[in-house]
């Protein structure tokens, strides 16, 4: 998970005292606002519950914080949760997922507990499910599966995703929905144009499909997604093959259709919108596709398309950089850029940093991490990790009230306090001001305007190590 705390807010409690709320973003999207004491309580309970070493937590202060100290704390908390986001044991903890789910509910608030939610298949067919705000993505998925009559052994092979459609009717993937969030809350409060939740594949290795195609429901889901991706041009199909695929589609030969499409380039890849890269030269316009243990870079130059392939096992590490441009940080200033930089083993003993600038950089990073996790798991001969069950624990709300929880099931022991948590909106607290975020530096920036200007940039970085990098040998070079 990619955590960040780009900014903070000041609130008034019921006694008229001010406190700082930290705005947590996960995988590039605002998720919740929490207090220092809530994160400190989570840290203490994770330390007791999990058999893993946690990073040190930013210490308490006995006196009111100055502006500089508030900024230092924000940066320290951001670093802390970024380290947590890179720990697989903590990420699979039911306690962490339940904490984030409750924090999201508390932050949004003011919604009824029973709602109808639309979930779409890749062909546009709609499934309506009844959900509560306490239903995380896995719970919603189970309701969709029951509607489709998909056997339980195939549940882990699919997931819920948010897709959007721009003004040019181009469909693109925004993100995968996780068990730390309520799909209903997440999608209801997104600003993306024409966004919707769809059911899609949740794996990278196409070997899994040999098992999936033994079941009619799973085969149909694979077929629906394949047809949609061919029609959108995400899968490359030569002209002489297009008519034959249409014939198979019209005749309902789903397995034959899949047998052919599964052999085509960019099958089971995620396609990204056009963006820019400093490889092979600065400001190269490129198309990025991620799949089959590689990042594929198609360089668009003078009407020609040159392909470069970067194997994920040869990426030593990568970094996400979020840059906020402009002389002031304000609500109506959306001038920012996202960069994915990875250190790649070009040749033996030769590493090179390659940077991709794209609004979808965080999604690219999430895809790389998921692909590497699957690769490591496969080489270890294991199965997909299950959520770690923990003991009962206590969730502390921003107002100090405690809610006893069962981390493995995300169920709260005290139902009355659960209802109170959902019904009370934290947004009712008056916001005094929003504090500037990030590290302030002065740097030259290229601009399309006539004059380049020195602008302030708010920079946030998140580094990821690649454990699969150590698997490569001389034969891979």
ABEGO torsion letter per residue (X at the ends): XBBBBABBBBBBBAAGBBBBBBBBBBGGBBABBBBAAAAAAAAAAAAAABBBBBBBBBBBBABBBBAAAAAAAAAAAAAAAAAAAABAAAAABAAAAAAAAAAAAAAAEGBBABBBBBBBBAAGBBBBBBBBAABBAAAAAAAAAAAAGBBAAAAAABBBBBBBBBAAGBBBBABBBBAABBAAAAAAABABBGBBBBBBBABABAAAAAAAAABAAAAAAAAAAAAAAAAAGABBBBAAAAAAAAAAAAAGBAAAAAAAAAABBGBGBBBBBBBBBAOABBGBBBBBBBEGGBBBBBBBBGGBBBBBBBBAAABABBBBBBBBBEABBBAABABBBBBBBBBBBABBGBBBBBBBBBAAAAAAAAAAAAAAAAAAAAAAGBBBBBBBBBBBBBBBBAAGBBBBBBAAAGBBABAAAAAAAAABBAAABBBABBBBBEBBBBBBBBBABABBBBBBBBBBBBBBBBAAAAABBAAAX
